[in-house]
C-alpha cells in the first residue's frame, strides 16, 4: 500500500457543501501534511485586531490589512507568521513551499526585515489527525489546488475564496460564482 503524496504547500478550498462554520468559504494553506496528519492556516479570516496590539515589533513588516488573521480553530492563543521570501531566505525563516515560509517570531524583526516580503500573522491553526484530512477529501469537503505566493498576502482576503476558484480550469472556475445563500435563487 503506497502512502498518499504530501499536500504541503497546496491550498484547501472549502466546497459549498462543507458545513463546518469554522471553514465556511475558507482557503487553507497546508504547512505540513504527512502520515501523522496535517496542519495549515486559513488565509482569508482577518480579525479586527491590529498586529501592533499583539506583536508590536512585527507590525511594520505586516502586509495590508495589518491585522492578525484567525489561522484556524486550534490554539488561538498561539501565533504563526508566514512571509514570502524570494531566494534562499534569511535565518529565522523556514521554507514551506516555493517562496512561502514560516517566520520565527522569536527572532529580532530587524534581522529579517530586509529580506521578508508579505508578512502575515495568524492566531491559531487548522489541524487534522492521521487520516482525517484524507477522509474529508473523500467526502468532498475540500478542493485541493496549487497555491501562489500572493495568496498569503492578498490585500482583500474576503475575496480570496472566489479568486482562487476563478483561476482554476473548468467546473471549479464556475464555482467562483456560487451564491452566498443558494436558497435565495
Secondary structure by P-SEA (a helix, b strand, c coil): cccccccccbbbbbccccccccccbbbbbbcccccccbbbbbcccccccccccccccccccccccccccccccccccbbbbbbbbccccccccccccccbbbbccccccccccccccbbbbbcbbbbbccaaaaaaaaaccbbbbbbcccccccccccaaaaaaaaacccccccccccccccccc
